[in-house]
Amino acid sequence: MQTTTKTTARRIALLTALPLVGALALTGCSSDDDDRDDVAAPAASAPAASAPSVASDGSSSAAATAGNDALPTAAATARKAVGSGTVTAIEQEAGGTSWEVLVVTADGREQEVHVDADGRRTTAGPTKETSDADDVAEAKRFVGAADLSVAQAASALTKTVSGTVTELGLDDHAGAVVWEGDVLDASGTKHSIRIDAGSGEVVTNTVDTDD
């Protein structure tokens, strides 16, 4: 009778222990799942590697804006150095580290001024250019036909092609006075554009393939 009682007690203890063992097993599985999630989690941060390309694009855009802001500043600095007159040509030099500016005074004669990259300081000139009667007559014709200033012409070019204006000047095209300039786009392609000096209408727009 005592033996039977002990056997029954063991069975009850075993049945009582089974749910506890099952609960521990489930807890172990849950812990394993959490460990896998922790290991895999770092992979979610991988897309962050694409961020530099956005910064690169932003830098290109900022550089173009800075160059185009410097152009009218350089033109104004050169004109101030001469004392008066009309800027008829401006061009980046030495890889964009300076500007060469031509200013035509009221007598139709050109003066050359060199300005630093940000357009705020004169580095050389003004130097009077040698001009004959034909040169003077042409300069006066250009100035008389140019209702658009050099700054307005530069703005018109970048509205046609987004980029940096590296060269701009008054010229004759098919008997009409035009602003003729080069715009360097974000890919490094140079676009040669002519606009009517009076109306700002685009006359030609071509890709420059010359090296």
Residue frames as qw, qx, qy, qz and C-alpha x, y, z in Angstrom:
[[0.000, 0.887, 0.461, 0.000, 0.00, 0.00, 0.00],
 [0.308, -0.800, 0.122, 0.501, 2.85, 2.35, 0.85],
 [0.435, -0.115, 0.613, 0.650, 4.59, 1.42, -2.45],
 [0.237, 0.628, 0.657, 0.342, 1.44, 2.25, -4.42],
 [0.127, -0.935, -0.243, 0.223, 1.16, 5.60, -2.69],
 [0.385, -0.591, 0.351, 0.617, 4.79, 6.52, -3.57],
 [0.390, 0.178, 0.693, 0.580, 4.30, 5.48, -7.20],
 [0.111, 0.817, 0.548, 0.143, 1.19, 7.63, -7.47],
 [0.252, -0.876, -0.025, 0.409, 3.07, 10.59, -5.93],
 [0.425, -0.302, 0.518, 0.678, 5.87, 10.25, -8.51],
 [0.291, 0.477, 0.689, 0.461, 3.37, 10.27, -11.36],
 [0.046, -0.926, -0.368, 0.071, 1.70, 13.40, -10.03],
 [0.360, -0.726, 0.206, 0.549, 5.08, 15.13, -9.67],
 [0.427, -0.017, 0.640, 0.639, 6.03, 14.16, -13.23],
 [0.187, 0.693, 0.622, 0.313, 2.75, 15.45, -14.67],
 [0.187, -0.929, -0.181, 0.264, 3.17, 18.68, -12.73],
 [0.437, -0.539, 0.365, 0.621, 6.71, 19.16, -14.09],
 [0.526, 0.342, 0.622, 0.469, 5.81, 18.72, -17.78],
 [0.188, 0.921, 0.312, 0.138, 4.17, 22.15, -18.27],
 [0.336, -0.868, 0.199, 0.306, 7.20, 23.79, -16.67],
 [0.584, -0.186, 0.589, 0.526, 9.57, 21.99, -19.04],
 [0.421, 0.614, 0.561, 0.364, 7.44, 23.05, -22.02],
 [0.034, -0.988, -0.139, 0.059, 7.43, 26.65, -20.86],
 [0.461, -0.663, 0.391, 0.441, 11.22, 26.63, -20.53],
 [0.571, 0.143, 0.633, 0.502, 11.55, 25.19, -24.05],
 [0.266, 0.832, 0.426, 0.236, 9.34, 27.92, -25.47],
 [0.246, -0.938, 0.076, 0.232, 11.33, 30.54, -23.63],
 [0.575, -0.351, 0.527, 0.518, 14.52, 29.16, -25.18],
 [0.475, 0.472, 0.589, 0.452, 13.06, 29.38, -28.70],
 [0.045, 0.966, 0.250, 0.045, 11.98, 32.95, -28.08],
 [0.418, -0.772, 0.276, 0.392, 15.50, 33.87, -26.97],
 [0.586, -0.005, 0.597, 0.548, 16.97, 32.32, -30.14],
 [0.326, 0.750, 0.484, 0.312, 14.64, 34.44, -32.34],
 [0.164, -0.976, -0.028, 0.140, 15.68, 37.63, -30.53],
 [0.554, -0.494, 0.444, 0.502, 19.36, 36.79, -31.10],
 [0.526, 0.324, 0.598, 0.511, 18.79, 36.41, -34.87],
 [0.129, 0.925, 0.328, 0.145, 17.04, 39.76, -35.04],
 [0.359, -0.863, 0.165, 0.314, 19.97, 41.47, -33.29],
 [0.576, -0.220, 0.556, 0.557, 22.47, 39.98, -35.73],
 [0.409, 0.510, 0.606, 0.454, 20.44, 40.87, -38.80],
 [0.032, -0.904, -0.333, 0.266, 19.58, 44.39, -37.69],
 [0.296, -0.591, 0.276, 0.697, 22.80, 46.12, -38.88],
 [0.372, 0.215, 0.696, 0.576, 21.94, 45.26, -42.50],
 [0.121, 0.835, 0.537, -0.011, 19.09, 47.76, -42.35],
 [0.186, -0.845, 0.057, 0.498, 21.60, 50.62, -42.18],
 [0.605, -0.001, 0.540, 0.585, 23.22, 49.70, -45.53],
 [0.356, 0.757, 0.448, 0.316, 21.14, 52.10, -47.73],
 [0.237, -0.916, -0.024, 0.323, 22.83, 55.05, -45.98],
 [0.591, -0.222, 0.441, 0.638, 25.78, 54.53, -48.34],
 [0.383, 0.604, 0.521, 0.467, 23.85, 56.27, -51.11],
 [0.173, -0.899, -0.256, 0.310, 23.95, 59.63, -49.28],
 [0.410, -0.455, 0.286, 0.737, 27.24, 60.93, -50.79],
 [0.312, 0.339, 0.628, 0.627, 25.77, 61.12, -54.29],
 [0.060, -0.885, -0.455, -0.082, 23.21, 63.63, -53.06],
 [0.390, -0.782, 0.053, 0.483, 25.96, 65.74, -51.51],
 [0.477, -0.099, 0.513, 0.707, 27.94, 65.53, -54.74],
 [0.189, 0.636, 0.588, 0.462, 25.02, 66.83, -56.78],
 [0.239, -0.921, -0.277, 0.132, 24.50, 69.60, -54.29],
 [0.493, -0.546, 0.231, 0.637, 28.14, 70.60, -54.52],
 [0.388, 0.224, 0.570, 0.689, 27.96, 70.86, -58.32],
 [0.002, -0.816, -0.506, -0.279, 24.92, 73.05, -58.11],
 [0.395, -0.850, -0.104, 0.334, 26.52, 75.27, -55.47],
 [0.523, -0.272, 0.362, 0.722, 29.66, 75.70, -57.57],
 [0.259, 0.489, 0.566, 0.611, 27.66, 76.84, -60.60],
 [0.188, -0.904, -0.380, -0.061, 25.73, 79.33, -58.48],
 [0.505, -0.681, 0.070, 0.526, 28.96, 80.73, -57.01],
 [0.464, -0.001, 0.474, 0.749, 30.49, 81.17, -60.49],
 [0.102, 0.643, 0.551, 0.522, 27.43, 82.92, -61.88],
 [0.333, -0.890, -0.268, 0.158, 27.22, 85.21, -58.84],
 [0.538, -0.477, 0.197, 0.666, 30.86, 86.22, -59.35],
 [0.443, 0.370, 0.498, 0.646, 30.36, 87.23, -63.01],
 [0.002, 0.872, 0.313, 0.376, 28.19, 90.33, -62.46],
 [0.540, -0.799, -0.002, 0.264, 30.30, 91.24, -59.44],
 [0.628, -0.174, 0.350, 0.673, 33.48, 91.10, -61.54],
 [0.299, 0.606, 0.452, 0.582, 31.80, 93.18, -64.26],
 [0.239, -0.938, -0.214, -0.133, 30.81, 95.86, -61.73],
 [0.639, -0.610, 0.144, 0.446, 34.31, 95.87, -60.19],
 [0.567, 0.117, 0.411, 0.704, 35.92, 96.35, -63.62],
 [0.112, 0.781, 0.396, 0.470, 33.54, 99.14, -64.57],
 [0.427, -0.894, -0.101, 0.094, 34.26, 100.90, -61.28],
 [0.676, -0.352, 0.250, 0.597, 38.00, 100.58, -61.91],
 [0.398, 0.384, 0.430, 0.714, 37.60, 102.31, -65.30],
 [0.006, 0.200, 0.229, -0.953, 35.27, 104.93, -63.85],
 [0.598, 0.427, 0.232, -0.638, 32.39, 104.54, -66.31],
 [0.256, 0.360, -0.746, -0.499, 31.43, 102.68, -69.46],
 [0.886, 0.060, 0.013, -0.460, 29.76, 99.50, -70.63],
 [0.476, -0.337, 0.808, 0.082, 31.07, 95.96, -70.07],
 [0.674, 0.456, -0.291, -0.503, 31.13, 94.36, -73.52],
 [0.804, 0.206, -0.558, -0.004, 32.99, 91.13, -72.72],
 [0.482, -0.605, 0.544, -0.326, 33.96, 88.99, -69.73],
 [0.840, 0.231, -0.487, -0.064, 35.80, 85.68, -69.61],
 [0.808, -0.550, 0.210, 0.012, 37.10, 83.27, -66.96],
 [0.475, 0.693, -0.528, 0.126, 40.85, 82.78, -67.02],
 [0.135, 0.453, -0.810, 0.346, 43.38, 80.36, -65.52],
 [0.357, -0.184, -0.915, 0.047, 40.88, 77.63, -64.75],
 [0.384, -0.726, -0.491, -0.291, 38.34, 79.98, -63.23],
 [0.579, -0.413, -0.344, 0.614, 40.76, 81.71, -60.84],
 [0.104, -0.431, -0.010, 0.896, 40.31, 85.18, -62.41],
 [0.451, 0.732, 0.507, -0.059, 38.26, 87.24, -64.87],
 [0.297, -0.073, 0.327, 0.894, 39.29, 89.28, -67.90],
 [0.195, 0.763, 0.557, -0.264, 36.83, 92.12, -68.52],
 [0.299, 0.220, 0.342, 0.863, 36.53, 94.60, -71.41],
 [0.022, 0.747, 0.469, -0.470, 34.88, 97.95, -70.73],
 [0.348, 0.470, 0.392, 0.710, 33.98, 100.38, -73.52],
 [0.138, -0.468, -0.308, 0.817, 33.97, 104.03, -72.51],
 [0.363, 0.757, 0.352, -0.413, 31.85, 106.80, -74.04],
 [0.171, 0.727, -0.428, -0.510, 34.48, 107.53, -76.70],
 [0.903, 0.332, -0.133, -0.238, 34.18, 103.97, -78.02],
 [0.370, 0.578, -0.702, 0.190, 37.57, 102.81, -76.75],
 [0.888, -0.269, -0.367, -0.065, 38.16, 99.56, -74.86],
 [0.100, -0.668, 0.620, -0.399, 39.92, 99.14, -71.56],
 [0.779, -0.032, -0.626, -0.015, 40.94, 95.76, -70.16],
 [0.390, -0.590, 0.467, -0.530, 40.68, 94.92, -66.46],
 [0.588, 0.033, -0.806, 0.062, 41.61, 91.73, -64.61],
 [0.559, -0.491, 0.214, -0.633, 39.62, 90.77, -61.51],
 [0.118, -0.278, 0.924, -0.234, 40.03, 87.96, -58.96],
 [0.154, -0.164, -0.951, -0.211, 37.83, 84.82, -58.90],
 [0.036, -0.570, -0.744, 0.346, 35.10, 86.16, -56.61],
 [0.222, 0.692, 0.439, 0.528, 34.93, 89.37, -58.65],
 [0.347, -0.890, -0.269, 0.120, 35.64, 91.77, -55.80],
 [0.418, -0.740, 0.243, 0.468, 39.24, 92.85, -56.35],
 [0.594, 0.785, -0.169, -0.047, 41.08, 94.26, -59.37],
 [0.838, -0.322, 0.272, 0.345, 44.34, 92.39, -59.99],
 [0.443, -0.107, 0.406, 0.792, 45.53, 94.28, -63.11],
 [0.127, 0.519, 0.522, 0.665, 44.51, 97.28, -65.19],
 [0.679, 0.643, 0.320, -0.154, 42.68, 99.16, -66.41],
 [0.414, -0.286, 0.539, 0.675, 44.77, 99.01, -69.58],
 [0.485, 0.643, 0.014, -0.592, 43.70, 100.97, -72.66],
 [0.737, 0.195, 0.594, 0.256, 43.46, 98.85, -75.79],
 [0.100, -0.312, 0.438, 0.837, 44.79, 100.09, -79.12],
 [0.446, 0.584, 0.662, -0.149, 41.77, 101.00, -81.27],
 [0.166, 0.016, 0.444, 0.880, 41.46, 102.39, -84.78],
 [0.378, 0.077, -0.037, -0.922, 38.45, 104.20, -86.24],
 [0.617, -0.064, -0.656, -0.429, 36.78, 100.95, -87.31],
 [0.413, -0.156, -0.815, 0.377, 37.20, 99.44, -83.84],
 [0.072, 0.153, 0.394, -0.904, 35.68, 102.52, -82.23],
 [0.506, 0.039, -0.297, -0.809, 32.74, 102.52, -84.64],
 [0.603, -0.108, -0.772, -0.169, 32.05, 98.83, -84.02],
 [0.272, -0.154, -0.734, 0.603, 32.29, 99.21, -80.25],
 [0.249, 0.127, 0.191, -0.941, 29.82, 102.10, -80.30],
 [0.592, -0.011, -0.522, -0.614, 27.44, 100.05, -82.49],
 [0.509, -0.132, -0.839, 0.140, 27.59, 97.12, -80.07],
 [0.105, -0.186, -0.588, 0.780, 26.97, 99.31, -77.03],
 [0.357, 0.090, -0.067, -0.927, 24.10, 101.13, -78.76],
 [0.633, -0.036, -0.600, -0.488, 22.34, 97.86, -79.68],
 [0.437, -0.068, -0.846, 0.297, 22.78, 96.15, -76.31],
 [0.493, -0.565, -0.080, -0.657, 19.62, 96.80, -74.31],
 [0.903, -0.387, -0.188, 0.009, 20.59, 93.85, -72.11],
 [0.187, -0.828, 0.515, -0.122, 23.48, 94.35, -69.69],
 [0.389, 0.384, -0.836, 0.046, 26.14, 91.67, -69.27],
 [0.245, -0.080, 0.816, -0.517, 24.44, 90.50, -66.06],
 [0.697, 0.298, 0.246, -0.604, 21.05, 90.22, -67.79],
 [0.649, 0.472, -0.525, -0.285, 22.63, 88.37, -70.70],
 [0.129, 0.308, -0.912, 0.237, 24.32, 85.89, -68.35],
 [0.473, 0.087, 0.647, -0.591, 20.98, 85.24, -66.63],
 [0.736, 0.415, -0.083, -0.528, 19.32, 84.63, -70.01],
 [0.464, 0.444, -0.760, -0.098, 22.01, 82.08, -70.93],
 [0.024, -0.145, 0.920, -0.364, 21.59, 80.06, -67.73],
 [0.623, 0.232, 0.401, -0.630, 17.83, 80.03, -68.21],
 [0.711, 0.461, -0.374, -0.377, 18.48, 78.43, -71.60],
 [0.806, 0.129, -0.551, 0.173, 21.05, 75.93, -70.30],
 [0.647, -0.755, 0.058, -0.092, 21.63, 75.36, -66.59],
 [0.858, 0.055, -0.104, 0.500, 25.31, 75.70, -65.71],
 [0.411, -0.682, 0.011, 0.605, 28.18, 78.16, -65.29],
 [0.479, 0.872, 0.048, 0.081, 28.79, 81.01, -67.73],
 [0.754, -0.319, 0.166, 0.550, 32.52, 80.96, -68.51],
 [0.286, -0.105, 0.346, 0.887, 32.63, 83.52, -71.34],
 [0.221, 0.777, 0.582, -0.090, 30.29, 86.21, -72.61],
 [0.233, -0.376, 0.190, 0.877, 30.67, 89.09, -75.05],
 [0.495, 0.700, 0.187, -0.479, 28.98, 91.28, -77.63],
 [0.362, -0.171, 0.725, 0.561, 29.49, 90.22, -81.24],
 [0.498, 0.382, -0.223, -0.746, 28.01, 90.44, -84.71],
 [0.378, 0.062, 0.921, 0.075, 25.99, 87.52, -86.05],
 [0.265, 0.498, 0.741, 0.365, 24.32, 87.68, -89.47],
 [0.083, 0.517, 0.223, 0.822, 24.23, 91.45, -89.30],
 [0.529, -0.736, -0.223, -0.360, 22.69, 91.61, -85.82],
 [0.036, 0.560, -0.628, 0.539, 24.35, 92.40, -82.50],
 [0.846, -0.309, -0.401, -0.167, 24.23, 89.44, -80.12],
 [0.433, -0.649, 0.579, -0.235, 25.50, 88.40, -76.75],
 [0.830, 0.256, -0.493, -0.058, 27.56, 85.28, -77.43],
 [0.357, -0.626, 0.589, -0.365, 28.60, 83.06, -74.55],
 [0.556, 0.136, -0.820, 0.005, 29.61, 79.64, -73.30],
 [0.679, -0.453, 0.253, -0.520, 27.81, 77.71, -70.55],
 [0.297, 0.277, -0.906, 0.115, 29.45, 74.72, -68.90],
 [0.759, -0.359, -0.205, -0.503, 26.80, 72.29, -67.64],
 [0.685, -0.549, 0.413, -0.242, 27.06, 69.87, -64.69],
 [0.963, 0.080, 0.226, 0.122, 28.43, 67.07, -66.90],
 [0.467, -0.485, 0.388, 0.630, 31.24, 69.27, -68.24],
 [0.469, 0.484, 0.584, 0.452, 29.65, 69.81, -71.66],
 [0.111, -0.380, 0.009, 0.918, 30.12, 73.30, -73.11],
 [0.333, 0.699, 0.628, 0.084, 27.14, 74.95, -74.80],
 [0.215, -0.089, 0.188, 0.954, 27.69, 77.93, -77.12],
 [0.106, 0.726, 0.671, -0.112, 24.67, 80.22, -77.07],
 [0.138, 0.122, 0.168, 0.968, 23.81, 83.45, -78.88],
 [0.032, 0.710, 0.660, -0.242, 20.97, 85.72, -77.79],
 [0.224, 0.743, 0.269, 0.570, 19.76, 88.92, -79.40],
 [0.377, -0.009, -0.377, 0.846, 21.42, 91.81, -77.53],
 [0.249, -0.237, -0.041, -0.938, 18.22, 93.83, -77.64],
 [0.727, -0.257, -0.220, -0.597, 15.43, 91.34, -76.94],
 [0.421, -0.411, 0.755, -0.291, 17.24, 88.45, -75.26],
 [0.913, 0.233, 0.062, -0.330, 15.71, 85.98, -77.72],
 [0.660, -0.318, 0.628, 0.261, 17.82, 82.85, -78.27],
 [0.483, 0.677, -0.344, -0.436, 19.40, 82.94, -81.74],
 [0.722, 0.301, -0.622, -0.026, 21.56, 79.81, -81.63],
 [0.640, -0.530, 0.473, -0.294, 22.23, 77.08, -79.07],
 [0.832, 0.353, -0.427, -0.033, 24.78, 74.42, -79.92],
 [0.844, -0.486, 0.164, 0.155, 27.04, 71.96, -78.12],
 [0.198, 0.852, -0.482, -0.061, 30.69, 72.89, -78.50],
 [0.996, -0.028, 0.044, 0.072, 32.65, 69.76, -79.49],
 [0.481, 0.705, -0.368, 0.368, 36.02, 71.51, -79.84],
 [0.787, -0.328, -0.344, 0.394, 38.69, 70.42, -77.35]]
